[in-house]
Amino acid sequence: MGDQTMIETSALTKRYGPFTAVDGISFKVEPGQVLGFLGPNGAGKSTTMKMIAGFLAPSSGSAKVCGFDVESQPIEAKRALGYLPEGAPSYGEMTPRAFLEFVADLRGLVGERRRQRVDDVIGRLQLESVLTQSIDTLSKGFKRRVGLAQAILHDPPALILDEPTDGLDPNQKHEVRELINAMSADKIIVISTHILEEVHAVCTRAIVIAAGRLLADATPAELEARSRYHGAVSLTASNTGAAREALARVADIETIEIDPHDHRITAIPKKGRAIFVPISEVLKSQGVEVNQLQLEAGRLDEVFRSITLPNAEARA
């Protein structure tokens, strides 16, 4: 069974003439894992996903979905997979109801199971209010939800979602993330995103890709631990100057940054040193009034930049 339960790529590569869009990417995703596929725009995320979904033939390397090779066993691989491409569903002149019935036909769903699946996705993605409008007239958020509905209609074991919350408002983003979390218990899910908070919200693992290359594969916590802000302490005080003076007494602080906008002070520790306790003690002993004091796990945006920028520049 082992091999049957995952999405796997092996040295997956896509070239367009001299340009390499995806350069030898290998990874495995198992059930219960939500893999976040992160990278700047143009990094090769969508190209990789299209190859796994069987929409684009690899130049070399391979991809398997639940044990089926996407090139040699395309029917079986596609049956096991739900795919949400970027952008809106095609067939904009159809209504969501007609579009979902059309997808049910393609997926060979019939009878009671068909009715049940169509009703289930309409309910899950709260499409009742727009079922009879043409897809073209829907907001970006509803289009995204219709796209998600078609991806999960046949209840596939594996899902590939390209920017699933693109264009959604904060409430809708939250709903879609809840849905992904609910489905992740019994599905293999790969989502591409450039929204870093999404990684925290839904991913158990993150791959960072830039210029077509895989640069990191780790849990969100492991990525944060690479941050120079890992173990940093940030605080706001009514008297910033007094707080600064107090912090100067803490030996293990490497540097202190002050945000020009909100005057938040961030103390960055010397490598491997813990500074939260000494900082809170020195602030207390110096009588500095602190509004907020927190230990930072690390900042993903800064890690993301440190991983992807050198590569992006090399390519330009």
C-alpha positions in Angstrom: 0.0 0.0 0.0 2.9 2.3 0.9 3.3 3.7 -2.6 -0.4 3.9 -3.2 -1.0 6.7 -0.8 1.2 9.6 -1.9 2.1 12.2 -4.4 5.6 11.8 -5.5 7.9 13.6 -8.0 11.3 12.5 -9.1 13.7 14.9 -10.7 10.7 16.6 -12.3 11.9 19.0 -15.0 10.3 21.3 -17.6 12.3 23.2 -20.2 11.1 25.6 -22.8 13.9 25.8 -25.3 16.9 27.1 -23.4 14.8 28.2 -20.4 14.3 25.8 -17.5 11.1 26.5 -15.7 11.3 23.6 -13.3 14.7 22.1 -12.5 14.8 18.6 -11.1 12.3 18.8 -8.3 11.8 15.7 -6.1 9.5 15.3 -3.1 6.9 13.0 -1.5 3.7 13.9 0.2 1.8 11.4 2.4 -1.7 11.4 3.7 -2.4 13.8 6.6 0.3 16.1 5.3 -0.5 19.5 3.8 2.4 20.5 1.7 2.8 24.2 1.1 4.5 25.0 -2.1 6.1 28.4 -1.7 7.9 30.6 -4.1 8.0 34.1 -5.6 5.8 34.6 -8.7 7.5 32.9 -11.7 9.3 30.4 -9.5 7.8 27.4 -11.2 5.0 26.5 -8.8 2.2 26.4 -11.3 4.3 24.6 -13.9 5.1 21.9 -11.3 1.5 21.5 -10.3 0.3 21.3 -13.9 2.8 18.5 -14.5 1.6 16.5 -11.5 -2.0 17.1 -12.6 -1.2 15.7 -16.0 -1.9 19.0 -17.9 1.7 19.5 -19.0 4.2 16.8 -20.0 7.5 16.9 -18.1 10.7 17.4 -20.2 12.3 14.8 -18.0 11.7 13.1 -14.6 8.4 11.8 -13.4 5.4 12.4 -11.2 3.1 9.8 -9.5 -0.2 10.2 -7.9 -1.2 7.3 -5.6 1.2 5.0 -7.3 0.1 5.9 -10.9 2.6 7.6 -13.2 1.0 10.7 -14.7 2.4 10.0 -18.2 2.0 6.2 -18.5 -1.2 5.9 -16.4 -2.9 9.2 -17.0 -6.5 8.0 -16.5 -5.8 6.3 -13.1 -3.7 9.2 -11.9 -6.3 11.8 -12.8 -9.0 9.7 -11.2 -7.1 9.9 -7.9 -6.6 13.6 -8.1 -8.5 16.8 -7.6 -6.9 19.8 -9.2 -7.7 23.5 -8.8 -5.8 25.5 -11.5 -5.0 29.1 -11.2 -7.6 31.6 -12.3 -11.4 31.0 -12.8 -13.1 27.8 -14.0 -13.5 27.8 -17.8 -17.0 27.6 -19.2 -17.9 31.0 -17.8 -21.3 31.0 -19.6 -22.4 28.0 -17.5 -24.0 28.3 -14.1 -22.2 26.7 -11.1 -25.0 24.1 -11.0 -24.5 23.2 -14.7 -20.7 23.3 -14.4 -20.8 20.8 -11.4 -23.2 18.5 -13.3 -20.8 18.7 -16.3 -17.8 17.8 -14.1 -19.9 14.9 -12.5 -20.5 13.6 -16.0 -16.8 13.7 -16.8 -16.0 12.0 -13.5 -18.5 9.3 -14.3 -20.6 10.0 -11.2 -24.1 8.5 -11.4 -27.3 7.9 -9.3 -27.5 8.6 -5.6 -23.7 9.0 -5.1 -23.7 11.7 -7.8 -26.6 13.6 -6.1 -24.9 13.2 -2.8 -21.5 14.5 -4.0 -23.0 17.5 -5.9 -25.1 18.5 -2.8 -22.1 18.0 -0.5 -19.7 20.3 -2.4 -22.5 23.0 -2.9 -23.0 23.0 0.9 -19.4 22.9 1.8 -18.5 25.8 -0.4 -21.7 27.7 0.3 -22.7 28.0 -3.3 -26.5 27.9 -2.8 -27.0 31.6 -3.4 -25.2 31.6 -6.8 -26.2 28.3 -8.4 -28.3 29.8 -11.2 -26.0 32.8 -12.1 -23.5 32.3 -14.9 -19.9 31.8 -13.6 -18.7 34.9 -15.6 -20.9 37.2 -13.4 -19.6 35.9 -10.1 -17.1 37.6 -7.8 -13.5 36.3 -7.8 -14.2 34.7 -4.4 -17.2 32.7 -5.7 -15.3 31.7 -8.8 -12.5 30.3 -6.6 -15.1 28.4 -4.5 -16.7 26.9 -7.7 -13.2 25.9 -8.7 -12.6 24.2 -5.4 -16.0 22.5 -5.5 -15.1 20.9 -8.9 -11.7 19.8 -7.5 -13.3 17.9 -4.6 -16.5 16.7 -6.4 -15.3 13.1 -6.9 -13.9 12.9 -3.3 -10.3 12.2 -4.6 -7.6 10.9 -2.2 -5.1 13.6 -3.5 -5.6 17.3 -4.0 -3.5 19.9 -5.8 -4.7 23.4 -5.1 -3.0 26.3 -6.9 -3.4 29.5 -4.8 -6.7 28.3 -3.3 -7.4 31.6 -1.5 -6.4 33.9 -4.3 -8.8 36.9 -4.4 -10.8 35.9 -1.3 -11.6 38.4 1.5 -10.3 37.5 5.0 -13.5 35.7 6.0 -13.6 33.6 2.9 -9.9 32.8 3.3 -10.6 31.6 6.8 -13.5 29.4 5.5 -11.4 27.8 2.8 -8.5 27.2 5.2 -10.9 25.5 7.6 -12.1 23.4 4.7 -8.5 22.4 3.8 -7.8 21.5 7.4 -10.9 19.4 7.7 -10.0 17.5 4.5 -6.4 17.0 5.4 -7.2 14.2 7.8 -7.8 11.7 5.0 -6.3 13.4 1.9 -2.9 14.2 0.5 -2.9 17.9 -0.2 -0.5 20.1 -2.0 -1.2 23.9 -2.1 0.8 26.5 -3.8 0.7 29.9 -2.1 2.7 33.1 -1.8 0.8 34.1 1.3 3.1 33.2 4.2 0.3 33.3 6.9 -1.3 30.5 4.9 1.6 28.3 5.6 0.9 28.6 9.3 -2.8 28.2 8.9 -2.8 25.0 6.9 0.6 23.5 6.1 2.4 20.8 8.0 5.4 21.1 5.7 6.7 23.7 3.3 8.8 23.5 0.2 10.5 26.7 -1.0 11.1 27.0 -4.7 12.8 29.8 -6.7 14.0 29.9 -10.2 12.7 26.4 -10.7 14.8 24.8 -8.0 13.8 23.3 -4.7 15.7 25.3 -2.0 14.1 24.1 1.3 11.8 21.4 2.5 10.9 21.7 6.2 8.1 22.2 8.7 7.0 25.8 9.2 8.6 25.7 12.6 11.9 24.5 11.2 11.9 27.3 8.6 11.2 29.9 11.3 14.1 28.5 13.3 16.4 29.6 10.5 15.2 33.2 11.0 17.5 35.7 12.6 14.5 36.6 14.6 14.2 33.1 16.1 14.4 33.6 19.9 14.2 37.4 19.5 12.2 39.3 22.0 10.0 42.2 20.9 8.3 44.7 23.1 6.6 48.1 23.2 7.2 50.4 26.2 5.7 53.8 27.1 9.3 55.1 27.3 11.3 53.7 24.4 14.5 55.4 25.6 14.3 53.9 29.1 13.6 50.5 27.6 16.6 50.8 25.3 18.9 51.7 28.2 17.7 48.8 30.3 18.3 46.4 27.4 21.9 47.6 27.0 22.5 45.8 30.3 21.7 42.4 28.8 24.9 40.7 27.6 23.4 38.2 25.3 21.7 40.6 22.9 23.4 40.9 19.5 21.5 43.9 18.2 18.4 46.0 18.9 16.1 47.2 16.1 13.4 49.9 16.6 10.5 50.0 14.2 10.2 53.7 13.0 6.3 53.4 12.8 5.2 51.8 16.1 8.4 52.1 18.0 8.4 48.4 18.7 11.8 47.3 20.0 13.1 44.0 18.8 16.2 42.5 20.6 18.0 39.8 18.6 19.9 37.3 20.6 23.5 36.2 20.1 23.5 32.8 18.4 22.0 30.1 20.6 21.4 32.4 23.6 18.0 32.7 25.3 17.2 36.4 26.2 13.6 36.4 27.3 14.1 35.9 31.0 17.1 38.3 31.4 15.1 40.9 29.4 12.0 40.7 31.5 14.1 40.8 34.7 16.1 43.8 33.7 12.9 45.7 32.6 11.4 44.9 36.0 14.4 45.9 38.0 14.8 49.2 36.1 11.1 50.0 36.5 10.4 50.2 32.8 6.7 50.1 31.9 6.1 47.6 29.2 2.9 47.3 27.2 3.7 44.1 25.3 6.6 41.6 25.6 6.8 38.6 23.4 9.2 35.8 22.4 9.4 35.4 18.6 9.5 32.0 16.9 11.0 33.6 13.8 9.7 35.5 10.8 8.8 33.5 7.8 8.9 36.4 5.4 12.5 37.1 6.3 13.5 33.4 5.9 11.6 33.3 2.6 13.5 36.3 1.3 16.9 35.0 2.6 16.2 31.7 0.8 14.7 33.0 -2.5 16.4 36.3 -3.2 20.0 35.2 -4.0 18.5 32.7 -6.5 16.2 35.2 -8.1 19.0 37.5 -8.7 21.2 34.8 -10.2 18.5 34.2 -12.8 17.8 37.8 -13.8 
